[in-house]
Amino acid sequence: MNMVENEFTDRFPEKITNKKELRYIEKITIQYNLVNEISILNPNESIFTWEDYSGKYKSRIDHVLIPKNVLDSTKIIDIGFTEFSDHKCITVQLRQTQSKIKKKK
């Protein structure tokens, strides 16, 4: 879905999002306990993942939805341009954590 979470930081120029789409995304994120990592790491920063070819319109319509319990194990390394798309490429790093496995005696 090409939608934004926050009209003030996620779209330039501002435009009202389809509220039905926003409610759908909110339902999914609550149901599966997900967060948008880009928004969490940069809550007040306008980081755009799409722009039209003229550069006149920009928005953050691409999302990295992850479970809240792995948020500390992920980090966005880069949001960069791609050659053949008007969307940027989002590179996410996942850190493997050591889990403690109890051995049976």
N, CA, C and O of each residue as an XYZ file, in Angstrom:
420
protein
N       0.828     -1.174      0.000
C       0.000      0.000      0.000
C       0.874      1.238      0.000
O       1.818      1.347      0.782
N       0.562      2.136     -0.852
C       1.297      3.393     -0.895
C       0.666      4.378      0.076
O      -0.112      5.248     -0.312
N       1.016      4.223      1.343
C       0.464      5.098      2.366
C       1.545      5.483      3.359
O       2.568      4.812      3.496
N       1.284      6.583      4.046
C       2.220      7.066      5.052
C       1.568      6.968      6.424
O       0.343      6.940      6.543
N       2.399      6.917      7.453
C       1.887      6.872      8.822
C       1.651      8.275      9.381
O       0.710      8.489     10.146
N       2.494      9.220      9.005
C       2.414     10.568      9.552
C       2.482     11.571      8.408
O       3.492     11.657      7.710
N       1.413     12.323      8.218
C       1.342     13.278      7.104
C       2.375     14.399      7.212
O       2.768     14.973      6.196
N       2.816     14.714      8.418
C       3.713     15.852      8.600
C       5.176     15.501      8.363
O       5.947     16.351      7.918
N       5.573     14.262      8.654
C       6.977     13.893      8.467
C       7.184     12.945      7.295
O       8.311     12.797      6.824
N       6.132     12.301      6.814
C       6.289     11.232      5.825
C       5.903     11.607      4.397
O       6.013     10.770      3.501
N       5.459     12.827      4.160
C       5.052     13.199      2.806
C       5.357     14.675      2.555
O       5.160     15.528      3.420
N       5.847     14.950      1.335
C       6.056     16.328      0.913
C       5.579     16.482     -0.518
O       6.008     15.716     -1.381
N       4.715     17.434     -0.806
C       3.971     18.236      0.154
C       2.916     17.386      0.869
O       2.569     16.299      0.406
N       2.416     17.885      1.987
C       1.438     17.138      2.785
C       0.180     16.844      1.971
O      -0.258     17.655      1.156
N      -0.382     15.675      2.212
C      -1.611     15.255      1.529
C      -2.303     14.262      2.453
O      -1.639     13.450      3.097
N      -3.612     14.316      2.524
C      -4.352     13.427      3.418
C      -4.356     12.010      2.850
O      -4.686     11.791      1.685
N      -3.981     11.054      3.700
C      -3.931      9.640      3.333
C      -5.322      9.035      3.368
O      -6.205      9.510      4.081
N      -5.500      7.992      2.596
C      -6.728      7.216      2.655
C      -6.816      6.592      4.044
O      -6.013      5.724      4.386
N      -7.774      7.022      4.834
C      -7.893      6.565      6.224
C      -8.157      5.066      6.313
O      -7.759      4.429      7.288
N      -8.818      4.495      5.313
C      -9.096      3.055      5.311
C      -7.785      2.269      5.276
O      -7.626      1.296      6.014
N      -6.853      2.683      4.429
C      -5.548      2.022      4.348
C      -4.787      2.155      5.660
O      -4.170      1.195      6.122
N      -4.828      3.329      6.257
C      -4.123      3.555      7.516
C      -4.681      2.660      8.622
O      -3.914      2.095      9.400
N      -5.997      2.526      8.700
C      -6.606      1.646      9.707
C      -6.216      0.196      9.464
O      -6.023     -0.556     10.420
N      -6.097     -0.211      8.204
C      -5.707     -1.583      7.873
C      -4.284     -1.873      8.361
O      -4.033     -2.913      8.970
N      -3.369     -0.963      8.097
C      -1.987     -1.132      8.554
C      -1.934     -1.132     10.080
O      -1.214     -1.939     10.668
N      -2.676     -0.250     10.724
C      -2.703     -0.220     12.189
C      -3.203     -1.546     12.750
O      -2.671     -2.042     13.743
N      -4.214     -2.115     12.122
C      -4.771     -3.403     12.567
C      -3.716     -4.507     12.480
O      -3.566     -5.298     13.411
N      -2.992     -4.560     11.374
C      -1.952     -5.577     11.176
C      -0.823     -5.405     12.192
O      -0.360     -6.380     12.784
N      -0.387     -4.172     12.388
C       0.726     -3.950     13.316
C       0.342     -4.299     14.750
O       1.168     -4.813     15.505
N      -0.885     -4.028     15.124
C      -1.344     -4.394     16.471
C      -1.498     -5.903     16.589
O      -1.052     -6.507     17.564
N      -2.133     -6.507     15.591
C      -2.389     -7.953     15.622
C      -1.103     -8.763     15.720
O      -1.049     -9.755     16.447
N      -0.080     -8.355     15.002
C       1.170     -9.112     14.971
C       2.291     -8.462     15.789
O       3.441     -8.900     15.732
N       1.954     -7.428     16.541
C       2.915     -6.763     17.415
C       4.131     -6.244     16.626
O       5.279     -6.489     16.997
N       3.851     -5.530     15.540
C       4.889     -5.019     14.649
C       5.092     -3.524     14.846
O       4.200     -2.806     15.298
N       6.284     -3.081     14.495
C       6.591     -1.652     14.456
C       7.296     -1.358     13.137
O       7.931     -2.232     12.550
N       7.174     -0.123     12.686
C       7.885      0.309     11.491
C       9.240      0.846     11.940
O       9.324      1.920     12.535
N      10.275      0.110     11.659
C      11.606      0.456     12.164
C      12.066      1.836     11.709
O      12.731      2.539     12.470
N      11.735      2.230     10.511
C      12.156      3.549     10.033
C      11.543      4.639     10.909
O      12.224      5.594     11.283
N      10.272      4.499     11.231
C       9.594      5.501     12.064
C      10.103      5.498     13.493
O      10.223      6.557     14.109
N      10.404      4.325     14.029
C      10.891      4.222     15.406
C      12.268      4.868     15.539
O      12.523      5.610     16.488
N      13.149      4.586     14.591
C      14.512      5.116     14.678
C      14.598      6.591     14.316
O      15.513      7.288     14.756
N      13.645      7.072     13.514
C      13.677      8.465     13.047
C      12.285      9.090     13.167
O      11.689      9.442     12.150
N      11.757      9.236     14.376
C      10.364      9.651     14.535
C      10.052     11.058     14.028
O       8.936     11.302     13.570
N      10.983     11.966     14.094
C      10.713     13.354     13.698
C      11.479     13.786     12.457
O      11.499     14.967     12.109
N      12.100     12.835     11.801
C      12.925     13.148     10.636
C      12.184     12.748      9.367
O      11.586     11.674      9.305
N      12.222     13.600      8.371
C      11.586     13.294      7.091
C      12.552     12.490      6.233
O      13.407     13.046      5.545
N      12.398     11.180      6.287
C      13.205     10.287      5.460
C      12.280      9.734      4.391
O      11.361      8.971      4.691
N      12.520     10.112      3.158
C      11.637      9.709      2.073
C      12.197      8.489      1.357
O      13.390      8.428      1.060
N      11.333      7.520      1.081
C      11.754      6.301      0.387
C      11.254      6.267     -1.051
O      11.579      5.348     -1.804
N      10.471      7.260     -1.430
C       9.973      7.359     -2.797
C       9.937      8.825     -3.185
O       9.638      9.688     -2.360
N      10.241      9.101     -4.436
C       9.986     10.434     -4.980
C       9.752     10.315     -6.469
O      10.297      9.432     -7.132
N       8.931     11.218     -6.987
C       8.683     11.179     -8.422
C       9.945     11.648     -9.143
O      10.856     12.203     -8.529
N       9.982     11.418    -10.436
C      11.212     11.688    -11.179
C      11.581     13.168    -11.215
O      12.745     13.505    -11.430
N      10.618     14.049    -11.011
C      10.923     15.485    -10.997
C      11.464     15.941     -9.639
O      12.049     17.018     -9.529
N      11.261     15.107     -8.598
C      11.681     15.475     -7.256
C      10.693     16.389     -6.551
O      10.955     16.857     -5.443
N       9.561     16.644     -7.191
C       8.556     17.551     -6.636
C       7.749     16.903     -5.513
O       7.350     17.576     -4.563
N       7.511     15.604     -5.623
C       6.716     14.882     -4.626
C       7.570     13.803     -3.983
O       8.286     13.074     -4.670
N       7.492     13.704     -2.658
C       8.296     12.731     -1.917
C       7.447     12.149     -0.797
O       6.564     12.818     -0.260
N       7.722     10.895     -0.451
C       7.013     10.306      0.686
C       7.770      9.106      1.232
O       8.663      8.554      0.589
N       7.383      8.728      2.431
C       7.927      7.519      3.060
C       6.806      6.483      3.015
O       6.072      6.296      3.985
N       6.693      5.812      1.863
C       5.623      4.833      1.681
C       6.142      3.405      1.740
O       5.359      2.458      1.663
N       7.425      3.243      1.873
C       8.005      1.909      2.044
C       8.267      1.723      3.533
O       8.739      2.636      4.210
N       7.962      0.550      4.025
C       8.016      0.313      5.460
C       8.856     -0.918      5.774
O       8.921     -1.858      4.982
N       9.490     -0.901      6.923
C      10.205     -2.065      7.439
C       9.459     -2.470      8.705
O       9.742     -1.966      9.792
N       8.500     -3.390      8.553
C       7.689     -3.836      9.684
C       8.349     -5.045     10.318
O       8.564     -6.067      9.666
N       8.666     -4.917     11.594
C       9.340     -6.001     12.311
C       8.645     -6.217     13.655
O       8.023     -5.297     14.187
N       8.748     -7.423     14.202
C       8.193     -7.658     15.540
C       8.926     -6.803     16.577
O      10.143     -6.636     16.509
N       8.180     -6.272     17.524
C       8.779     -5.421     18.557
C       9.900     -6.122     19.312
O      10.873     -5.487     19.717
N       9.763     -7.438     19.501
C      10.761     -8.148     20.307
C      12.108     -8.316     19.600
O      13.071     -8.733     20.244
N      12.214     -8.012     18.323
C      13.517     -8.081     17.642
C      14.036     -6.695     17.249
O      15.039     -6.580     16.544
N      13.360     -5.663     17.702
C      13.772     -4.302     17.357
C      15.214     -4.021     17.764
O      15.949     -3.372     17.019
N      15.623     -4.495     18.920
C      16.998     -4.273     19.381
C      18.027     -5.060     18.578
O      19.223     -4.783     18.669
N      17.580     -6.031     17.799
C      18.500     -6.864     17.015
C      18.583     -6.430     15.561
O      19.209     -7.111     14.748
N      17.966     -5.316     15.222
C      17.986     -4.848     13.838
C      18.484     -3.418     13.773
O      18.409     -2.659     14.739
N      18.987     -3.082     12.615
C      19.368     -1.691     12.395
C      19.345     -1.421     10.902
O      19.733     -2.266     10.095
N      18.890     -0.244     10.555
C      18.875      0.165      9.158
C      20.251      0.721      8.838
O      20.720      1.667      9.471
N      20.890      0.115      7.842
C      22.235      0.526      7.478
C      22.199      1.643      6.444
O      22.995      2.581      6.499
N      21.260      1.533      5.493
C      21.277      2.479      4.387
C      19.894      2.606      3.771
O      19.152      1.629      3.666
N      19.565      3.803      3.372
C      18.394      4.053      2.538
C      18.944      4.822      1.353
O      19.203      6.022      1.442
N      19.121      4.113      0.228
C      19.815      4.716     -0.897
C      19.070      4.606     -2.205
O      18.086      3.875     -2.324
N      19.549      5.334     -3.172
C      18.927      5.353     -4.491
C      19.213      4.070     -5.251
O      20.250      3.436     -5.059
N      18.285      3.700     -6.112
C      18.465      2.575     -7.014
C      18.406      3.098     -8.440
O      17.844      4.161     -8.704
N      18.978      2.356     -9.329
C      19.096      2.833    -10.700
C      17.791      2.771    -11.487
O      17.526      3.647    -12.309
N      16.972      1.745    -11.245
C      15.821      1.521    -12.109
C      14.474      1.668    -11.412
O      13.477      1.124    -11.886
N      14.425      2.381    -10.312
C      13.168      2.524     -9.587
C      13.049      3.919     -9.000
O      14.048      4.591     -8.742
N      11.811      4.341     -8.795
C      11.588      5.606     -8.109
C      11.501      5.398     -6.594
O      11.295      6.354     -5.847
N      11.656      4.155     -6.142
C      11.720      3.835     -4.717
C      13.182      3.642     -4.324
O      13.997      3.185     -5.125
N      13.498      3.993     -3.096
C      14.856      3.783     -2.601
C      14.991      2.365     -2.064
O      14.001      1.721     -1.716
N      16.203      1.901     -2.003
C      16.512      0.578     -1.465
C      16.814      0.731      0.026
O      17.651      1.543      0.419
N      16.124     -0.058      0.848
C      16.336     -0.018      2.295
C      17.119     -1.260      2.686
O      16.664     -2.382      2.463
N      18.288     -1.062      3.265
C      19.118     -2.181      3.699
C      19.027     -2.296      5.212
O      19.314     -1.347      5.941
N      18.622     -3.479      5.672
C      18.447     -3.727      7.101
C      19.428     -4.804      7.532
O      19.609     -5.803      6.836
N      20.057     -4.600      8.673
C      20.979     -5.596      9.220
C      20.310     -6.266     10.416
O      19.780     -5.597     11.303
N      20.344     -7.584     10.427
C      19.811     -8.363     11.541
C      20.978     -8.962     12.301
O      21.824     -9.642     11.720
N      21.022     -8.710     13.595
C      22.079     -9.283     14.425
C      21.558    -10.560     15.061
O      20.474    -10.583     15.645
N      22.329    -11.603     14.941
C      21.958    -12.865     15.573
C      22.329    -12.786     17.044
O      23.446    -12.406     17.393
N      21.395    -13.142     17.892
C      21.670    -13.109     19.325
C      21.900    -14.518     19.831
O      21.343    -15.485     19.312
N      22.720    -14.611     20.843
C      22.995    -15.907     21.459
C      21.820    -16.270     22.355
O      21.465    -15.508     23.254
N      21.230    -17.400     22.120
C      20.157    -17.838     23.012
C      20.709    -18.909     23.939
O      21.535    -19.733     23.546
N      20.248    -18.878     25.139
C      20.709    -19.851     26.123
C      19.820    -21.083     26.044
O      18.611    -21.009     26.263
N      20.427    -22.196     25.734
C      19.703    -23.456     25.640
C      20.068    -24.296     26.852
O      21.238    -24.586     27.103
N      19.056    -24.672     27.584
C      19.298    -25.494     28.768
C      19.472    -26.941     28.346
O      18.657    -27.496     27.609
N      20.542    -27.533     28.825
C      20.803    -28.939     28.526
C      20.084    -29.805     29.536
O      20.041    -29.501     30.728
N      19.525    -30.882     29.040
C      18.849    -31.823     29.938
C      19.891    -32.624     30.692
O      20.915    -33.016     30.133
N      19.624    -32.862     31.959
C      20.568    -33.635     32.783
C      20.171    -35.082     32.833
O      20.846    -35.885     33.478
